[in-house]
Structures are given as structure tokens and as C-alpha cells.
Amino acid sequence: MGLRIALVDDHILVRNAISDLLKKNNYEVVCEANNGRVFFDYLSQNPLPDIVLLDINMPEMDGYTTMEAISKKYTEHKVIALSMYDSEQSILRMIKAGAKGYLLKESQPKELIEAIETVYEKGFYYSEMVKDKLVKNLSALSKKDNIKNAHLDFSPKEIEFLHHFCTDMSYKEIGAKLGISSRTVEGYRDELFVKTGINTRIGLILFAIKNGVVRV
């Protein structure tokens, strides 16, 4: 079988449709839960699946609370939010809580498969819609608060690192380009998180592009 996937969604018809799609693409659906509490009951006796597809609006324990709980319990996880909501607030809240990807339920099946594979291999996936929302949010924050980070001075080594970081390369691939280990890549990343006050990869990518540190 392929990747082990959990579906956390309270809509049975949606769950069934996604489950059928995943099985047709040789994924193993190991858990179907209608809210976060049921999912954590599963996790109490089973390992975290390779990928978790997580709805937001659910009874008892919604997607936001579930995402926060997963991030606290597991340092390594690959959760993709799958929702009907396309509001900037919902997207930002899930990403800040730790989601590695965000897809709308109206997305094409091929995009869902692409997102699963990308998150598993690269660590994150955000559609063009999500990127647009994040860029607009970052731009609004800059105008409102005059973010001092926009004028930070980056060393040549940091700029070189950011050029590789602002791609879809995995940490292992970045390390190979720079001749360093994946752990050292994480060290560079964490230093830049502290320096900029940003704590997600996509946030740092958008920051670097918006402020001209990296051009695409």
C-alpha cells in the first residue's frame, strides 16, 4: 500500500468520496473520524499517519483546536487543512496553528493528490489562492505596522540560503546544494525565524520575496 492517510471530517459523504479517491490512487486510509476527539482516540493506540486531511468546522473538537493539539504533541507531522472556507482569517489561523497545506474542498482531485505528495516529500504545499491571501495579509501588516523586519540586513550566506529556501526543494535537497546537513538547514531556518519574527516556511518565503531579498 501507499501512504497512510487519516480523514478527519464530519461530513460522511465528503469523507466517503475522498476515501474512494485516495484508495484509487493506492493510498491506505487508516482512520476516518468525524472530529478531533475521535481522531485523538485513534492516536492513543496508533501511530500518527503519514498525512492527515483535516476539516475545520466540526463538532466537539474543531479543526483549529485539533491542529493546535497535533502541533503540541508531535514535532513532526504533515497535516493538510481541507475546508470550504476561503477566508484569509481561516487560512492564517490554520497555518499559524501548524498546517502544512491548505486546500478548498472544491479543489480538483489532481490538486489534492499533488498536495499530499508535495507535503509528504517537501514538507509543505500551498495553492496559488492561499499564497495570494498570505501576500495580501503580509502587505497589509507592513502598511499598518511598518514592519521593521523589512529593513533587516542579511548576510551573503543568509541570502544564498534564502534563494534555495524560497523554492519547493526539501531540506535534504537544500543541504545537498549548500554542502550541509539537513539539521544545519534547520538551524539556518530557525535563526532566520528568530531574526524576522516569522515562524513558518511559507511566511519566510513571502517575506523574502516581498522585501526584495529574493526575486522570482
C-alpha angles and dihedrals in degrees: 000000000000130000119341109242134188123205116206108184133123095216106092095196091051091047092050093049093049092044091054091048092050094048091050087056092052097256121140114233102208100171138026114186132172095212143004095267092059089047092053089049085058092048091053088071103024138050121259109274120243091251131017120201105203129192119207107213107060135136124257096004116024130202096266093054092042092050092051091049092050092050092051095047100039123043089191117047139136111214124167118196111224112190148148090229118098096173118130090232094056093046094048093045093053094045092048088050089056109270112157093204142011126208134172117235088236090064119120116263091243090059091053090052090047091050093050093050093044095049091047094048103031104023101242144040130187125174123230089258092057093045090052091052092049094048091051091049093049091047091050092050091050093053094043101043103021091231109227090206089074089077098046117135114234123201120237089253091053092048091050089049092049092052089060094037091056092067135073092262118129120240089256091054092047090051091052091052092050097037094242136112126265088248090056089050088055089050092055089047093051092049090053091047089057093043095051100031090235120126107188131069095232090048092053091046092052091045092052093048096044093050095046096248088122126023124205 
